[in-house]
Amino acid sequence: MSRLSHSEIHMVHRIGWLRAAVLGANDGLVSTASLVVGVAAAGSGKPEVMIAGLAGLMAGAMSAGEYVSVSSQTDAEQADLARESRELEEMPEAELEELTLIYVERGLDRDLAKKVAVQLTERDALGSHARDELGISETVTARPIQAALVSALTFAVGAVLPLIVVLLVSEAQIASLVAGSTILGLAVLGGLGASAGGAGVVRGAARVTLWGALAMAATAGVGALFGVAVG
């Protein structure tokens, strides 16, 4: 393959939706399964467990948490860009020197760094400072609506698995089979997320599974404790 036809696909281009998708699916699966396991461990019947799970699915999918979180990031980015724009208007020489020093720190000699800074400033001063000083670029910039929609959809998809298990198994098997299927689902989800992000599959699966198992163990303990106390 010639250099002219060579193209690269970098994983960082996926970061906007990938983070929201993995987080949403993981939260949907873990939170709903933990809720189901906790309610089942307390001695509740299948209808009560199902209602609790459905309520958790709806609450999580409709939550604006991801939108609020990413919107806060967007607000911070916009505030930094506005401040940088003012500084470029009020003290352009100081900003040019700042950009030059950034390139010097990255390994260019001062003369070349100054030439690069001048040319980039003439082309797009704010964009250059946003990218090289603030670390803000179009590739990784926050998109609240996209994150919220992806998170809501994947949360609902993740939450469906434990509810399907509840429907299919007997009342006595709910806690154990939901926990087992959730751990398996978390391993698959962690592996897929790691693969999509270009990371190690085993490591990604292990870290997601570990925290999910701990969450279910905690809620099962609380459910058993209060179930015994009520009974």
Secondary structure, DSSP 8 states (H G I E B T S, - for coil): --TTT-----GGGGHHHHHHHHHHHHHHHHHHHHHHHHHHHTT--HHHHHHHHHHHHHHHHH--HHHHHHHHHHHHHHHHHHHHHHHHHH-HHHHHHHHHHHHHHTT--HHHHHHHHHHHHHHHHHHHHIIIII---TTT---HHHHHHHHHHHHHHHHHHHHHHHHHS-GGGHHHHHHHHHHHHHHHHHHHHHHHTTS-HHHHHHHHHHHHHHHHHHHHHHHHHHHHHH-
